[in-house]
Amino acid sequence: MSERTILVWFRNDLRVQDNEILLEATRKADKVLPVYCFDPHYFHADDDNRAVKTGSIRAQFLLESVADLRQNLRNLGGELLIVHGHPADVIPQLAEQYQVNEVYHHREVAIEETAISEQVEAALWKMKLNLKHFIGHTLYHKEDLPFPIKDIPDSFNTFKKKVERDSDVRPCIVTPDSIVTPLIADAGELPTLEQLGLTQPVQDARASYSFKGGETAAQEQIEQFFLAYGSTSMGKGNKNILSSKLSPWLSFGCISPRQVYWEIMKHEHGNNHPLMLELLWRDYFRFMFKKYSRTFFDPEGFKGAAPELADNQEELFDKWKTGTTGEPFIDASMHELNATGFIGNASRQALSYYLVKNLKVDWTRGAKWFEEKLIDYSPASNWGNWAYIAGVGNDPRENRYFNPKSLAELDPKGEYVKLWLTEEKVT
């Protein structure tokens, strides 16, 4: 009887812990071929040439995450095959070369990602091979929801109440004890940023934080967060605003939402922990993408009417993206985003509202700018949030307006504005 080989196609699930496709492959096959494919689709400008899909800061985080995944697989006795090209071309070629019996991957929800999966699936089908889909990006498994995807409430609060009442979070998947890979003559090298068509990002000295990609760094971050959160020296008010900054690792799947949830439970914080709200919003937007699909990328969203637009779109958008609107908190927030790839939720909301409500610029242009710049970009969360703010997505409250005078309340002492409107400092 011949050996059975399963190819595990990693995408936004760059971890060995709580990874169902990896564990299932080790249980169902004699040999496992882990693969990461650098797809050129994500490293070029979009069709209207206004922004690239992946900026240098997020690309650097990705490279670090893939390198860490390779090391963690090696620690289990395996190897990560790094390849370059369109997955629909590369995956079938590898399947033939290594005599693969089946391909595993985690299902995505955004239209571009699902289209890539469909292309791979069609190419494999011609070879009479199966692409098996798994669900591993959400806190709640879709089969455990109290309603089918088509009936998910358009109100987040309704979704939250029903899910917390009627659904349970599954336990984490155990990590494989070992991985046996086929004989790999050349496992491939990580590309450089220059090979991806990008430049090396600079470290801005004004940033009070830094991010390093990978599962190892993600585990360190969550340990540090709960250590700080549980500190007796912190007041309750501070705990409520303490940011975990886990979103970059969650976006790349270096850590799973379930792992974060069970850490919350381990520390006996329960469902009232502020992180729970973030995890639920992530789930909600992913499930809503399953429900409404491509309409989240249309200016009119799924409400059928796009927001009012100003005449001078190019001029206003350029001022916004360069942080030269003249509104101090808005400009400071954009300077931080452009310099670091990360801003807090208050800054994200302020930037989005200001672009849509005050400047009356097409919201999809802002979403594309965030797509390029954010280190923690994920399609569902980014486009879902922008549609929400533009009033064409999941927001039951109509005619929401962001008052720029309230910006002063976000930075009452002016320290944030003073820091990020000073001349750029790099190290």
Summary of the structure (lengths in Angstrom):
residues: 427
radius of gyration: 22.0
end to end distance: 59.2
largest distance: 73.1
contacts: 1344
relative contact order: 0.13
helix: 50%
strand: 7%
